[in-house]
Amino acid sequence: MVAGNGGARRVRELESFVSWLRGGRTQEECGGRGFRKRVAWCWQVEPLMELPATRRHVLMADGTYISHGHCLLVLMDGVTGEVVRFRWCAHETIAACRALFHGVPAPDVLAGDGMRGMETAARAEWPDTRLQRCLVHVQRDTRRDLTMHPGSQAVFSQVGFLWLVTYFFRVSAWSVLLVIGCGFPCRT
């Protein structure tokens, strides 16, 4: 009877944790320190996602680094924004990206940040999929390289910098229309 009550308690704690994750309430509104203590074990539960059965037109893949050396790789539908699959790893390696892609039906187009490991893994798992460099990353990298770490002594005026940013936003908007709306071929 004690074990049954403990199991029911765990289910309630997990439901409370998931409700907090999906809702708009703060941890303080849920009970503060007591809430954090009750649901601490929930962070160790890895959600299981079924492999997608349908082929997607556009998938987007990217990794984000979180404290303590963790990286979250995410694969999402480029049209709906739905998360198709995710994977925790230490770094965005070829092996981690292959594990993320493995078993997922090949999309027509994969948009990514241009990391070589992701491109290599995509070519190995989905040889016929076209690769598109995410233009948000292109714009961010270009801005960083030209303004914060210039490779030459050339100095851009404010007008030149604004033109460059405007250009990349226009290219980004057109590229989205071309890739998703019209089906024009992407960079391979």
C-alpha positions, 0 to 999 in steps of 0.5 A: 500500500505504501508503494502504491501511494508513493507511485500515485504521489510521483504521478501527481508530482510529474503532472504538476511539473509538466503543468508548470513547464507548459503553463505561465506560472512561476515556480514561486506561484507553484510553491517556491522552494517546496515545489522545486524540492518535490519535482527535482527528480522530474528533471531526470525523466527523459520524455520519449518521442515517437519517430515521425511517420510522415515525411516533412518538406522542410526540417530545421536543425540546430543546437543550443548550449545550456549550462554545465556543458550540455547541448540540446539538438533540436529537429523541427518542422520548418513549416509548422514549428513542431518539434520532431525530435531532440537529443541531449549531447555534450557537443554538436558532433557528427555522431550526435547529429546522426543519432538525431536524424537516424530513423526520421524520414528524409525531408526535401530540405534541411535548414541548419546553422552551417556546422560541418558536423550537421552537414556531414551527418545529414549527407550520411543519413539523407543523401538526397536531401538538399541543405540550406544554410539558415539565413538568420545564422548567416546574418548573425555570423556576417554581422559578428565577423564584420563588426566585432572581428573584422579580418581587415582594417576596413571600417564600415560607416553606419550607412553601410552597416544598415544597408548590410543588415537590411540586405540580409533581412530582405534575402532572408524573407525572399529565401523563406518564400522560395524554400517553403512557398515556391519550392525553388531549389536550395544550395546543396 
